[in-house]
Structures are given as structure tokens and as C-alpha cells.
Amino acid sequence: MTKNTVLDRRACLKGIGVTLALPLLDSIGWAENSGGKPARPPVRLGFMYMPHGVIMDQFWPAGPEKFLTEPPPAIEALRPVLNQCLMVKGISGVPIKPFNGAPHALELSTWLTATLPNADHRNKIDIAISADQIAANHVGGFTSLPSLELATMPQTHKENQEGLNEGYYSHCSFRSPTQAVPAEINPRNVLNRLFGKADKPGTAPRHDPLDRGMLDLVIGGARDLRKKLPQDDRHKLDEYLDSVRAVERRIASIENRQKDAALEKAGVGPSRRNASDSAPIEIKIPVGDKRSEYMRVMCDLNVLAFQTDTTRVSTYIGSTPNGVTYPELGLGEHHSFTHHQNKAETKAKVAAITAFNISQFAHMVIRMAKIKEGDGTLLDNCIMMWGSGLEDGNDHTRDNLPFIIAGGGGGSLKTGRFITTKGNQGDLLTTLLACMGVPLDRPIGIATKTIKEMMNG
Amino acid sequence: MIFLNRILTTSFLVAAVIGLSFGGASIVLAGDEDAVTPGQRAAILKTFRDEVTPFLKAYCTECHGDKNQKKGDVSFASVFGRPGAGEFRRQWQSTLVNVKDHSMPPEDAAKQPADEERRKFVEWIPKVKYLNPKDPGAFVIRRLNKTEYGNTLRDLLGVDPSVARELPDEVPGEGYLNTLSPLQTEQYLLIANEALNRALGPGDGPATDRWKQLFGAPPASGADPRAAAKNAARSLTRSAYRRPATDEEIEVLLSVFDLARENKLDHPASLRLMLKAILVSPQFLFITPAKEPPANQSIAPLDDYQLASRLSYFLWSTMPDAELSALADRGKLNDPAILRAQVKRMLLDKRSQALFDGFGAQWLGISGLREKRFDPAKFPEMTPALRTAMYDEARLFFDSIIRENRGILDFINGDHTFVNESLAKIYGLQEKISGPQMRRVRIKDANRGGILSMPATLAMTSFPERTSPVKRGAWVLEQLLGEHIPPAPPNVPALEKQDKNKIANLTLRQRTELHRTNSVCANCHKIMDPIGFGLENFDAIGRWRVKDESGGDIDARGELPGGKKFSSPKELKAIIAGRKDDLARNLAEKLLAYALCRQLEGYDQIVVDRLLENLGKDDDRMQTLITEVVTSYPFTHRRIK
């Protein structure tokens, strides 16, 4: 990497105790999918999760006509962007038989797969590729990172309900039926790796210029080893080599971006990028362990990653089903409250936790609504879904999965509405991918259709 | 934080192995694990078809016959085609116990087997293990976990293992560990850069000692730099790949060296890029075999290099040292006497502390203690320093039992422990102990001593603000005795949500006993809770007390199924210690699973039984247990196909 990567438009982000130069933000805005097409912003897809369900009478709107004027208490924080939101009631989760004793392992792992784990190999990860990873397979090649996975808790919970692999308890993204995608939980790591090294602003070469060539040789060199290994071993080796290949591609993509920016600056060759009118958003790395700040900085990183077209797919496990507490609300462990036995006092606590989570989501999408992109805003081009894998945590039901979508999906979604329909989790995911323009060779999980009422045209 | 990729989830319900009998004639198994001939195996299978299957269908499958609705977690729906399969192991064990003591079929069942039928059925079950052909299991290549990776960089480059701290923590379980997101794989590249910077410095000065140690002396002027690079590649890979590299592997590294030279890097910088390539190679990050397996075999002994690595990562969580590597080079490790001597040497080395961080802490369930939060208003003394002292106490205690080669019952009965000033206060020790240094003390109070009454385990099985007799009971049953407790059914309120007025004046024990008024709960809680009551004299951070939070007197009396009664922690400990066979089996199984990095299967039961037999002959000593694991068939062999 050379000095000419330091460009005029490079922005400085201020954080608490840290000033961050962002060499990768030398140009922001999105890249063309392929040369020659008219510049139209890409559609981005983001998911944010909360476990254990909601208090239904606090979450579902009283009726379609009341959605905009008298939104239910749980989504109050979304009021400024309600006309860009869509709520759909009547989407059921995957029936969990034969895993009736594992509602919490399944609420998360079926959320983006709409598929049950393989009951014959329950101690291994064996489920299905998740919707976010299907999307990443389709659009991931255009960005330096195919997809971004975030969480706020280590994915190391060791409960194994119904003999299911522990991984099901804390993962919702699956790159293949047998590969759970781990999430990043340290905001500083995300910031450093996506946007540059924090302690040496603008000067530290992120990668040795020969790293790509070196990795290429390493991957090629593993071929002989591969031949010597039994089948199971090859599979493990391939997983690793695939991820090394992804790193190599990512470095290539970063290099290309920097080359383009340099040429553009030198006045040689036209820009292939579409500038955004908004400066990159500010990231503050929280110093304490306040839950709202932690959840929010992850939201901000998601916004920044979409704004800078670093990735077009993100999945954010706001909290996993085990052990999250809310000291800011004066509340202990989330799960224990959700078995509220219909006691008003306990239900109020669950409602407060839900509203707290949705307000973090609201923070994220409202930020997106303020970022200009093309003729509209970043949010216009996003499909952001907040949701839970249970409807009622007290009884572990999932007849009407609670979720809310924000963003126009590039004009594909009919927003500003609350509708009631009949469908399942697979239908919903299939619909979202259709809105994003992702061709599917088969429906997602238990899906049988797309939900036309959600879509424009 | 320590998290492991190793698997620690096995447990059998315990069953004494009943003498084998085939058609009436008793066969005593000789020392050879292969004592069962194909003919005998066929006989066991025939009995299964002719006698066991009709029994199951007559008395069991009406309730336990649905594949999806497993009543009491037991179903015989798919057992008929393959009674020996690993997934039925635990179920056979509980079936044996329940049918033998007439708990099953239940009293109100329509039909009861005749005594003779019951006897034959019960006698057959222990033979299930002989249905599986001898099998060491697969030894699938595996990526080093975070701890192992950090330690290996330390031993290879002399850097602090914390260089790996930004890697994600890992959860035990198959299929998970080997998945990395691209961001995390990139982390390996960044860590390799960082480790090289720390080990080698900027690299533009004269060669340092570390440099010479890694790459050899700089080539003399006029010498062929590529030949020097080739020598360096050979010696670096011998350590980093933990086996000799193949010629092809050396060529790959030389092509990296060439790439650097073509891009005008000088000789040292080119060698450095080559070392970086080694550090991101799968041969470094995975434990890989040295040789292609023989084409015509399905099972092969591990080659010496693989065995050295398996042993070293088991006991030390790091790469083999010079002595172990030299033995591997000389092909000596397949000699059981040499292997035993190495185990002894390695256990006495301080690196064997890794066995506690990796295995012991997981077995005792205290891996998360340093991160566990307690109510600061109720327990202001529970500082990070005190939590660390508690963890260290357990570590030093575990370590002393291994190092002094004590019997496993000392885990329950041990009369010594390790404390510093703040921990001595938790124990209420009278003698003067000052400062943060941990030191060994003798325990005179018989209610104390051993892991049942150790602050680390007591605190870990408590809630942030109070004790949990249920958690403590479950911990003893699952972690120590290897029993399986099904999770609580949904819709059961935890204690907090009981009617406040009704419980206002009850002690925690009395409230907990409400579990047993509900028949859904009673089944498990009548076993779990009494054990926890026996430990109620210890508060949520392990201090002795005579009154609980409600001000009521502690009642530490209890009775276990089978009529064993106790009235103090001391008597409870004696009862647990009386279940030595269960303790030993559970510990042996967990340790074997950890060593093999896989769950145990049906074919492993013969191995475990033999191991326990040998262990018993040597007073259940810890070093013997570990040596038996290392010299066992599945540890020293692998299935190839």
C-alpha cells in the first residue's frame, strides 16, 4: 500500500479516547455492480434479533388504520420513520416437533433458516443455509466483505437442549447446512478491521502488498495435503481454505477500491463509485459496559458498513437466548421474566425490555433515514428487519412471529402499513430475498410462496 | 477467558457391569479387549432378537415407542435395527437400572414381566457393548483452539500467548469450531503479522539471536540464498507443522520466498514472508497426519508425530517440546513404556496446568467464574481478585492431586487446599494468612475440603444474590456422578415468581421443597434438591453459615433415593464418596472424551470398562487414569475409512 491512499475525502471519526482515520473511506457511496448500468443504489438487507418473544398486546397494532396514528407502545421509538415501516401479522415459525424441549435453541437457529436441525445428527450442526448467507452468496462479491455478523454476547453458551449442538443456542447465520457463522462481539475489532487500524491513523498498511500472492500460494499448496486426507478431513480443510480465499478476495477488493480512488484523485479515469452526500457517520466506542451504548455502537457499525458499501448483508444478534440482563432498566435476566404467568407486573418488565431493544433498532434505522443516497436516503434502499423467534415467551408459541421491517428495499416494499396475512417464516424470508432481487433455486425452508401483499408491483 | 473446543458432554448413567453369560455358561473376559469372537457377537445379537426385542415390544414401546415424542427422554423406536449404536448408550444404562429395580414398567402398567423374563433382559443389557466391532473412532483433523494457538505461537516464536486474544472464544461442540467468518480468518493473518513484529522486530537491523534461532545464520556472501531458505523452511516446518514437511510443502514455501525476491524484498524480509506463510498454512493451524494412510486398511495406528501432537495438546495445550519431538523423530512413541514415561514427565512439567484450564475447569463447571457477577450489595467482598483466588484454589487443588498422584476420592475428601488472605476469610481460617499469594493449608474442619465444599464450585452453582440448592444438586449429579437430568419443562415458574404472600415466611429450603408438591417437578427434584440442602450451610460465595437469607435456621438434613440419610455437609460428602465407581466412571469418560476431542460412542464402552478396571487396581490414582487414557486404543489409533 502506498502513500497515495491518503485522500482528501478521508474522514476522521472521533470516538471516546480514540480518533480514527478511515483509509477505506477514501470514497464513500456504493460501487457499480457492473460497468455501464445506470447508477442505482443497491438494496441492503439487515436483520436484528431479540430472543424470547414479546407482550403481544403491547406489540401488535390495534388495526391497520391505527398503525401510523396510534402505534403500539413497543414500537413507539420508530414513530419518526413509521411510514417507512411494515408490520405483518400471521407469519408462523417452524413447528418445533420433535424438539419440543428446545424452544430457545430453535427460536434463534430457525429464525433465518425456516428449517429444523437434522434430528438424526442433532449433536452436530446440520440445518440449512440461512437467508442472510443466501443473499451474501448473491451480492457479497460486490463488496469487500460478503456479509457482516454482529452480536453482543459470546456465542459460547453450553446448554444443549434435546441433545442439540450448543451452537444452535447462539447462532442464526449458517453459511452451509453444517457451518454456523460466528458473529463479532467486539466493536473495536469490527471498526479496526473494516475501517482501519485505530492506533495509527491513515499510516499503517493494513496488509502487506504481497499477502495476496502469498495466500494464493498457501491455498494452492494445500492441494497435496488435501489429497492425502480422508473425506471428513478434506471437508474441514476446505472450510478453512474457503475462508482464506475470502480473505484474499477481500484484500483484492480493498486494493481495487484504493486504486480507483487514487486514479480518480489524479484525474485519470472516471469514478466508478457514486458519491454520497452525507459524511460518514461518527462511531463512538463506549468505555463502560452500558448495554444501550454497546447495542448502539453495533448498530452504528452496521450503518457505516452499509453507508460505505463495505457489505450489503448484515445480521445482528442483539442478544442471545441466554442470560442477558438489563441493569439500565433495573432488570435482571431476560428469560426469567418472559415466563410471566400473565402477571401484569412481570409482563410490564418484558414489555420494557422489548421497547428497549426496538429503540436500539429505531436508532439504527433513523440514522439510515438521515443519510442521503442517490435521490433518496440509505434507508430507502435497505430492508431492515427486527424480530424475535418466539411470539409469546411464556408459552413458547410461534403462531405470529413478532417482527417489523424498516426501509423501502429500493422501492420493492410497500411500507407505512400494518397487514394481516397467512404465511410462515420461510415465506417471509423468501419474500425479503425476492425484494432484494436474489434469485432462489428453491424456497427457503418451509416456504411455499412469496407474500405478495408486502411487495410493490 | 478459557473456552475449549473439546467435547465434554458424555455421561452414562451408571451401571455395574454384570458378568457375561452366553447361553448359561459364564465367560470371563481375558485381558484382551478383542475377547469377543464374531460367533459370540452373533449370539448376543440372536438373544436380542429372540428375547430382548419381544420384551421391549411387550412392556416398553407402548410408552417409549415414538421416535419423536420421547417419554422421559427414552424411545426404543429405532433401536431394533442397531441396538449397539452409540446414541442408545445412555438409554440402555438407564433401562438397566430402572428395569432391575422394578421402577419400570411402572406399577400401574397393564402387564408386568415375570421375574425370569426380567432377569434375562437385565442380564443382556451389559453385553450391548460387545455388539460394536473394535473401533478407535475417526481422528478428524482439527484446528487449534484459541488457547492452543496462542501457546503454540509462544513456544514457536517466544511471544506472549495473549497475541491471540482477539480471536473469538469457542464453544465446545462438533461442527462449530472449524467455521470461521472471513473477518476471523483475516485475524489469523493480522496475528501472524503482529507475532512476527514482536518476535523479530522491524527486521532492518543485524540478525538477532531469535532471528538466528528461527532462520539459522545469514548465508555467507556468495552462498545460494535459495538453498539457505530451503534449510530454514525445513527446520521451521519441523516445529510449526509438528512433523517433517513433504518436498511439495517445502516447494510451496520456496515459491513464497521467490515471490518476495521477485518483488525486490531483501533476503531477511523474504524469509519473513515465508514464515508468515507457514503461520497461516493449514498445516500449522491444524494437526495433520505426516503420512498418507495405508490404502488397504480401515484402521491405522497414529504415526509418531501425530501421537506426539495429540499427547502434547492434551496435557499441555501446546506443541510438542524438543524431547517429545526427538522421540517422534526416532519412532519411539509407539513403545508403551516410553509413552508412559512421557506422560509422567509432562504431568510434572508446569505446562500441565493447561489440563486444568482446558479440562478441570470445564469438568467442575467453573470456567466462567472470573466473569460471573454477584450482587454487589449482598456480596461486596466478591471482587475480581477474590474470584480469581477461588479459581486458582480449584486449579492448585486439581493440580496437587495429579502431581502427588493421589486417588480420585481425594477430589471429594481432600484434607488440604490453597488460600490467600481474602480466601482465608471466606473459609474463616483462624491462622494468620496475609497477602495475595496462594499457599497450601491443611483443613481440619470435616465439613470442608474437596470440591463439594470449595468456594469456586459453591459460588458457580449459586445465583448472583443467593444459593440455589437445585443448581448445586444438579451439579453434583451431572458433573460429578455423570447422571443426566432432563431440562425443566416449559411453563414452570422459577422460585422468584411464587406467590409472595404464601412464601414470605418460608426459608429457601421450604420454598424449594414446594417443587415436590408438583408431580411434574417432583420426579427430578426429589433427587436433586436434597443434595443441595446438604450444602445449604455454605452461602452463595462459599462462607459457612447457620441461618439462611430469610433468617431461618439452616436445615442440612436430607435423604437420597435408596434411603441414605445425612445431616451435614460432612455426611453428604461421605455418601458421595461412597459412590466411587460412579465418580470414577464419570471422570474417566469425560477425560477420555476431552483427550479424543469427540463424544464417546458405543464402541468406546469396552475401552472405558477396561480403563476403570486398571484404574481400580492402582488405587484410582490420577496419573494412572491419565496414562490409561493416553495408552488407550482410541487415543493411539484412528479410523481412516
Interface residues (C-beta under 8 A of the other chain):
Chain A: K97 P98 N100 G101 P103 A119 N123 K124 I125 D126 L145 P146 L148 E149 P154 Q155 T156 H157 K158 E159 N160 Q161 N165 E166 G167 S170 R175 T178 Q179 A180 V181 P182 A183 E184 I185 N186 N189 V190 R193 L194 H207 D208 P209 L210 D211 G213 M214 L215 L217 V218 G220 G221 A222 D224 L225 K228 L229 P230 D232 D233 K236 L237 E239 Y240 L241 S243 V244 A246 V247 R250 G332 S336 H339 H340 Q341 K343 T346 N394 D395 H396
Chain B: M1 F3 T9 K67 N68 Q69 K70 A138 V140 I141 R142 R143 E166 P168 D169 E170 V171 P172 G173 E174 G175 Y176 N178 T179 L180 S181 P182 L183 Q184 T185 E186 Q187 L189 L190 N193 T246 E248 E249 E251 V252 L253 S255 V256 L259 A260 N263 L265 L273 K276 A277 V280 S281 P282 Q283 L285 F286 T288 P289 K291 E292 P293 P464 P486 P487 P489 P490 N491 V492 P493 A494 E496 K497 Q599 I640 K641
